[in-house]
Amino acid sequence: MGKRRGIMAESLKEEIARELGVYDVVKSEGWGSVPSRTCGQMVQKAIEKANQAHP
């Protein structure tokens, strides 16, 4: 089974990273440096945005 890639648009990930204050870390060190807790918060924000867009 192949890896699932591109679930969330890069622009959306960057927007949410800015909101959570980790965008500088992403740009300097990459997504691998973002703590898993913060990644979970990013998923929650993405779900909230999706629910707002499609009530």
Distance bins in CASP14 RR format, pairs under 12 A and 6 or more apart:
PFRMAT RR
TARGET T0000
AUTHOR 0000-0000-0000
RMODE 2
METHOD distances of the structure
MODEL  1
6 12 0 0 0 0 0 1 0 0 0 0 0
6 13 0 0 0 0 1 0 0 0 0 0 0
6 31 0 0 0 0 0 1 0 0 0 0 0
7 13 0 0 0 0 1 0 0 0 0 0 0
7 42 0 0 0 0 0 1 0 0 0 0 0
7 43 0 0 0 0 1 0 0 0 0 0 0
7 46 0 0 0 0 1 0 0 0 0 0 0
7 47 0 0 0 0 0 1 0 0 0 0 0
7 50 0 0 0 0 0 1 0 0 0 0 0
8 14 0 0 0 0 0 1 0 0 0 0 0
8 15 0 0 0 0 0 1 0 0 0 0 0
8 16 0 0 0 0 1 0 0 0 0 0 0
8 17 0 0 0 0 0 1 0 0 0 0 0
8 31 0 0 0 0 0 1 0 0 0 0 0
8 39 0 0 0 0 0 1 0 0 0 0 0
8 40 0 0 0 0 0 1 0 0 0 0 0
8 42 0 0 0 0 1 0 0 0 0 0 0
8 43 0 0 0 0 1 0 0 0 0 0 0
8 45 0 0 0 0 0 1 0 0 0 0 0
8 46 1 0 1 0 0 0 0 0 0 0 0
8 47 0 0 0 0 0 1 0 0 0 0 0
8 49 0 0 0 0 0 1 0 0 0 0 0
8 50 0 0 0 0 1 0 0 0 0 0 0
9 15 0 0 0 0 1 0 0 0 0 0 0
9 16 0 0 0 0 0 1 0 0 0 0 0
9 46 0 0 0 0 1 0 0 0 0 0 0
9 49 0 0 0 0 0 1 0 0 0 0 0
9 50 0 0 0 0 0 1 0 0 0 0 0
10 16 0 0 0 0 0 1 0 0 0 0 0
10 17 0 0 0 0 0 1 0 0 0 0 0
10 26 0 0 0 0 0 1 0 0 0 0 0
10 31 0 0 0 0 1 0 0 0 0 0 0
11 17 0 0 0 0 0 1 0 0 0 0 0
11 18 0 0 0 0 0 1 0 0 0 0 0
11 46 0 0 0 0 0 1 0 0 0 0 0
11 49 0 0 0 0 0 1 0 0 0 0 0
12 18 0 0 0 0 0 1 0 0 0 0 0
12 19 0 0 0 0 0 1 0 0 0 0 0
12 42 0 0 0 0 1 0 0 0 0 0 0
12 43 0 0 0 0 0 1 0 0 0 0 0
12 45 0 0 0 0 1 0 0 0 0 0 0
12 46 1 0 0 1 0 0 0 0 0 0 0
12 47 0 0 0 0 0 1 0 0 0 0 0
12 48 0 0 0 0 0 1 0 0 0 0 0
12 49 1 0 0 1 0 0 0 0 0 0 0
12 50 0 0 0 0 1 0 0 0 0 0 0
12 53 0 0 0 0 0 1 0 0 0 0 0
13 19 0 0 0 0 0 1 0 0 0 0 0
13 20 0 0 0 0 0 1 0 0 0 0 0
13 22 0 0 0 0 0 1 0 0 0 0 0
13 23 0 0 0 0 1 0 0 0 0 0 0
13 26 0 0 0 0 1 0 0 0 0 0 0
13 27 0 0 0 0 0 1 0 0 0 0 0
13 30 0 0 0 0 0 1 0 0 0 0 0
13 31 1 0 0 1 0 0 0 0 0 0 0
13 34 0 0 0 0 1 0 0 0 0 0 0
13 38 0 0 0 0 0 1 0 0 0 0 0
13 39 0 0 0 0 1 0 0 0 0 0 0
13 40 0 0 0 0 0 1 0 0 0 0 0
13 42 1 0 0 1 0 0 0 0 0 0 0
13 43 0 0 0 0 0 1 0 0 0 0 0
13 45 0 0 0 0 1 0 0 0 0 0 0
13 46 0 0 0 0 1 0 0 0 0 0 0
13 49 0 0 0 0 0 1 0 0 0 0 0
14 20 0 0 0 0 0 1 0 0 0 0 0
14 21 0 0 0 0 0 1 0 0 0 0 0
14 22 0 0 0 0 0 1 0 0 0 0 0
14 23 1 0 0 1 0 0 0 0 0 0 0
14 24 0 0 0 0 0 1 0 0 0 0 0
14 25 0 0 0 0 0 1 0 0 0 0 0
14 26 1 0 0 1 0 0 0 0 0 0 0
14 27 0 0 0 0 1 0 0 0 0 0 0
14 30 0 0 0 0 0 1 0 0 0 0 0
14 31 0 0 0 0 0 1 0 0 0 0 0
14 34 0 0 0 0 0 1 0 0 0 0 0
14 42 0 0 0 0 0 1 0 0 0 0 0
14 46 0 0 0 0 0 1 0 0 0 0 0
15 21 0 0 0 0 0 1 0 0 0 0 0
15 22 0 0 0 0 0 1 0 0 0 0 0
15 23 0 0 0 0 1 0 0 0 0 0 0
15 26 0 0 0 0 0 1 0 0 0 0 0
15 42 0 0 0 0 1 0 0 0 0 0 0
15 45 0 0 0 0 1 0 0 0 0 0 0
15 46 0 0 0 0 1 0 0 0 0 0 0
15 49 0 0 0 0 1 0 0 0 0 0 0
16 22 0 0 0 0 1 0 0 0 0 0 0
16 23 0 0 0 0 1 0 0 0 0 0 0
16 26 0 0 0 0 0 1 0 0 0 0 0
16 31 0 0 0 0 0 1 0 0 0 0 0
16 34 0 0 0 0 0 1 0 0 0 0 0
16 38 0 0 0 0 1 0 0 0 0 0 0
16 39 0 0 0 0 0 1 0 0 0 0 0
16 40 0 0 0 0 0 1 0 0 0 0 0
16 41 0 0 0 0 1 0 0 0 0 0 0
16 42 1 0 1 0 0 0 0 0 0 0 0
16 43 0 0 0 0 1 0 0 0 0 0 0
16 44 0 0 0 0 1 0 0 0 0 0 0
16 45 1 0 1 0 0 0 0 0 0 0 0
16 46 1 0 0 1 0 0 0 0 0 0 0
16 47 0 0 0 0 0 1 0 0 0 0 0
16 48 0 0 0 0 1 0 0 0 0 0 0
16 49 1 0 0 1 0 0 0 0 0 0 0
16 50 0 0 0 0 0 1 0 0 0 0 0
17 23 1 0 1 0 0 0 0 0 0 0 0
17 24 0 0 0 0 1 0 0 0 0 0 0
17 25 0 0 0 0 1 0 0 0 0 0 0
17 26 1 0 1 0 0 0 0 0 0 0 0
17 27 0 0 0 0 1 0 0 0 0 0 0
17 28 0 0 0 0 0 1 0 0 0 0 0
17 30 0 0 0 0 0 1 0 0 0 0 0
17 31 0 0 0 0 1 0 0 0 0 0 0
17 32 0 0 0 0 0 1 0 0 0 0 0
17 33 0 0 0 0 0 1 0 0 0 0 0
17 34 1 0 0 1 0 0 0 0 0 0 0
17 38 0 0 0 0 1 0 0 0 0 0 0
17 39 0 0 0 0 1 0 0 0 0 0 0
17 40 0 0 0 0 0 1 0 0 0 0 0
17 41 0 0 0 0 0 1 0 0 0 0 0
17 42 1 0 0 1 0 0 0 0 0 0 0
17 45 0 0 0 0 1 0 0 0 0 0 0
17 46 0 0 0 0 0 1 0 0 0 0 0
18 24 0 0 0 0 1 0 0 0 0 0 0
18 25 0 0 0 0 0 1 0 0 0 0 0
18 26 0 0 0 0 1 0 0 0 0 0 0
18 27 0 0 0 0 0 1 0 0 0 0 0
18 42 0 0 0 0 0 1 0 0 0 0 0
18 45 0 0 0 0 0 1 0 0 0 0 0
19 38 0 0 0 0 0 1 0 0 0 0 0
19 41 0 0 0 0 1 0 0 0 0 0 0
19 42 0 0 0 0 1 0 0 0 0 0 0
19 44 0 0 0 0 0 1 0 0 0 0 0
19 45 1 0 0 1 0 0 0 0 0 0 0
19 46 0 0 0 0 0 1 0 0 0 0 0
19 48 0 0 0 0 0 1 0 0 0 0 0
19 49 0 0 0 0 1 0 0 0 0 0 0
20 26 0 0 0 0 0 1 0 0 0 0 0
20 34 0 0 0 0 1 0 0 0 0 0 0
20 35 0 0 0 0 0 1 0 0 0 0 0
20 37 0 0 0 0 0 1 0 0 0 0 0
20 38 1 0 0 1 0 0 0 0 0 0 0
20 39 0 0 0 0 1 0 0 0 0 0 0
20 40 0 0 0 0 1 0 0 0 0 0 0
20 41 1 0 1 0 0 0 0 0 0 0 0
20 42 1 0 0 1 0 0 0 0 0 0 0
20 43 0 0 0 0 0 1 0 0 0 0 0
20 44 0 0 0 0 0 1 0 0 0 0 0
20 45 1 0 0 1 0 0 0 0 0 0 0
20 46 0 0 0 0 0 1 0 0 0 0 0
21 27 0 0 0 0 0 1 0 0 0 0 0
21 34 0 0 0 0 0 1 0 0 0 0 0
21 38 0 0 0 0 1 0 0 0 0 0 0
21 41 0 0 0 0 0 1 0 0 0 0 0
21 42 0 0 0 0 0 1 0 0 0 0 0
21 45 0 0 0 0 0 1 0 0 0 0 0
22 28 0 0 0 0 0 1 0 0 0 0 0
22 29 0 0 0 0 1 0 0 0 0 0 0
22 30 0 0 0 0 0 1 0 0 0 0 0
22 31 0 0 0 0 1 0 0 0 0 0 0
22 32 0 0 0 0 0 1 0 0 0 0 0
22 33 0 0 0 0 1 0 0 0 0 0 0
22 34 1 0 1 0 0 0 0 0 0 0 0
22 35 0 0 0 0 1 0 0 0 0 0 0
22 37 0 0 0 0 0 1 0 0 0 0 0
22 38 1 0 1 0 0 0 0 0 0 0 0
22 39 0 0 0 0 1 0 0 0 0 0 0
22 40 0 0 0 0 0 1 0 0 0 0 0
22 41 0 0 0 0 1 0 0 0 0 0 0
22 42 0 0 0 0 1 0 0 0 0 0 0
22 45 0 0 0 0 0 1 0 0 0 0 0
23 29 0 0 0 0 0 1 0 0 0 0 0
23 30 0 0 0 0 0 1 0 0 0 0 0
23 31 0 0 0 0 0 1 0 0 0 0 0
23 33 0 0 0 0 0 1 0 0 0 0 0
23 34 0 0 0 0 1 0 0 0 0 0 0
23 38 0 0 0 0 0 1 0 0 0 0 0
23 42 0 0 0 0 0 1 0 0 0 0 0
24 30 0 0 0 0 0 1 0 0 0 0 0
24 33 0 0 0 0 0 1 0 0 0 0 0
24 34 0 0 0 0 0 1 0 0 0 0 0
25 31 0 0 0 0 1 0 0 0 0 0 0
25 32 0 0 0 0 1 0 0 0 0 0 0
25 33 1 0 1 0 0 0 0 0 0 0 0
25 34 1 0 0 1 0 0 0 0 0 0 0
25 35 0 0 0 0 1 0 0 0 0 0 0
25 38 0 0 0 0 1 0 0 0 0 0 0
25 39 0 0 0 0 0 1 0 0 0 0 0
26 32 0 0 0 0 1 0 0 0 0 0 0
26 33 1 0 0 1 0 0 0 0 0 0 0
26 34 1 0 0 1 0 0 0 0 0 0 0
26 35 0 0 0 0 0 1 0 0 0 0 0
26 38 0 0 0 0 1 0 0 0 0 0 0
26 39 0 0 0 0 0 1 0 0 0 0 0
26 42 0 0 0 0 0 1 0 0 0 0 0
27 33 0 0 0 0 0 1 0 0 0 0 0
27 34 0 0 0 0 0 1 0 0 0 0 0
28 34 0 0 0 0 0 1 0 0 0 0 0
29 35 0 0 0 0 0 1 0 0 0 0 0
31 38 0 0 0 0 0 1 0 0 0 0 0
31 39 0 0 0 0 1 0 0 0 0 0 0
31 42 0 0 0 0 1 0 0 0 0 0 0
32 38 0 0 0 0 0 1 0 0 0 0 0
32 39 0 0 0 0 1 0 0 0 0 0 0
33 39 0 0 0 0 0 1 0 0 0 0 0
34 40 0 0 0 0 1 0 0 0 0 0 0
34 41 0 0 0 0 1 0 0 0 0 0 0
34 42 1 0 0 1 0 0 0 0 0 0 0
34 43 0 0 0 0 0 1 0 0 0 0 0
35 41 0 0 0 0 1 0 0 0 0 0 0
35 42 0 0 0 0 0 1 0 0 0 0 0
36 42 0 0 0 0 0 1 0 0 0 0 0
36 43 0 0 0 0 0 1 0 0 0 0 0
37 43 0 0 0 0 0 1 0 0 0 0 0
37 44 0 0 0 0 0 1 0 0 0 0 0
38 44 0 0 0 0 0 1 0 0 0 0 0
38 45 0 0 0 0 0 1 0 0 0 0 0
39 45 0 0 0 0 0 1 0 0 0 0 0
39 46 0 0 0 0 0 1 0 0 0 0 0
40 46 0 0 0 0 1 0 0 0 0 0 0
40 47 0 0 0 0 1 0 0 0 0 0 0
41 47 0 0 0 0 0 1 0 0 0 0 0
41 48 0 0 0 0 0 1 0 0 0 0 0
42 48 0 0 0 0 0 1 0 0 0 0 0
42 49 0 0 0 0 0 1 0 0 0 0 0
43 49 0 0 0 0 0 1 0 0 0 0 0
43 50 0 0 0 0 0 1 0 0 0 0 0
44 50 0 0 0 0 0 1 0 0 0 0 0
44 51 0 0 0 0 0 1 0 0 0 0 0
45 51 0 0 0 0 0 1 0 0 0 0 0
45 52 0 0 0 0 0 1 0 0 0 0 0
46 52 0 0 0 0 0 1 0 0 0 0 0
46 53 0 0 0 0 0 1 0 0 0 0 0
47 53 0 0 0 0 0 1 0 0 0 0 0
47 54 0 0 0 0 0 1 0 0 0 0 0
48 54 0 0 0 0 0 1 0 0 0 0 0
48 55 0 0 0 0 0 1 0 0 0 0 0
49 55 0 0 0 0 0 1 0 0 0 0 0
END
